[in-house]
Amino acid sequence: MQLTYPMAPSHGVHTLRPALQAALQTKGFGINSQFAKATASNVSLSRPYRGYSLSLEDLTQGKGLNHAALGNWHYLVVSNGKTIADAELAEVPGNVEFSALNHGVMAAATASALKLAENAASLKGKTYELRVLFVSALHFVGIWLHAVDAADEDVIIPIEPTPKSLASTQLYSAAKIFALLTPAAQQAKALFDADTRGLSGN
C-alpha cells in the first residue's frame, strides 16, 4: 500500500513549530507521558493530511463520503519513533493558524491503524490519500483511506475514541461503515429531537 498526501500550505510547519515548542516546555496537565519526555531536538512531524466531518443530518439524509465537510490540517507529532500527539492547523482567509494539540489516544491510534493498513493483504499494491473522518455527535473517528484509483474502494478504519460498541478497529468498506453509522445517527437524532421538543414545551 502506498499513501499520498494533499498539497499542504508551504508555511504550515513554520506556523506550527512555536506552539509545539511552547507545549514541550510547559508539559502541563493532560499531557501523556511520552509527550512529557519529549524535547524539541527529538521531535518530528509527519506529512500533513486533512480532516473531514459528517453530521447527524448528513447521515440521516443518506449522504456519503463525497459530502464530508473539509476540516483542519493534521500533523502527527513523533518522538523517538513513537507517535505522541496530533497537531492541527486551521485555514483562515489567505493563511493557516494553530488550532489544537491533542495529547490523547487519537494520535497513537492513528499510527496503529496505519500499521494495520500497511500489513493488510487486501490493500497491497493500492494507493490511497490519507484522511481522517469525524462524526462528532457519535464520538466517531476513523482513518479514511481515499482510493486514488477509481476502480478501488475507499477504506475506513475506526480508531479511538470511537466507542467499541459502534465499531471496532478493522478495515471497513464505505458501505459497511455507513451500515453502522447511519442507524446510530438516526437513533441519536431521534433522541435529540425528542429532547428539543421537550425543552421547547411543544
Sequence and secondary structure as in RCSB ss.txt:
>XXXX:A:sequence
MQLTYPMAPSHGVHTLRPALQAALQTKGFGINSQFAKATASNVSLSRPYRGYSLSLEDLTQGKGLNHAALGNWHY
LVVSNGKTIADAELAEVPGNVEFSALNHGVMAAATASALKLAENAASLKGKTYELRVLFVSALHFVGIWLHAVDA
ADEDVIIPIEPTPKSLASTQLYSAAKIFALLTPAAQQAKALFDADTRGLSGN
>XXXX:A:secstr
 EEE     TTHHHHHHHHHHHHHHH  TT  HHHHH  GGGEEE   EEEEE  HHHHHTT  GGG EEEEEEE
EEEETTEEEEEEEEEEETTEEEEEEEE SHHHHHHHHHHHHHHT GGGTT EEEEEEEEEGGGTEEEEEEEESST
TS  EEEEETTS TTT  SS EEHHHHHHHHHHHHHHHHHHHHHHHHHHHT 
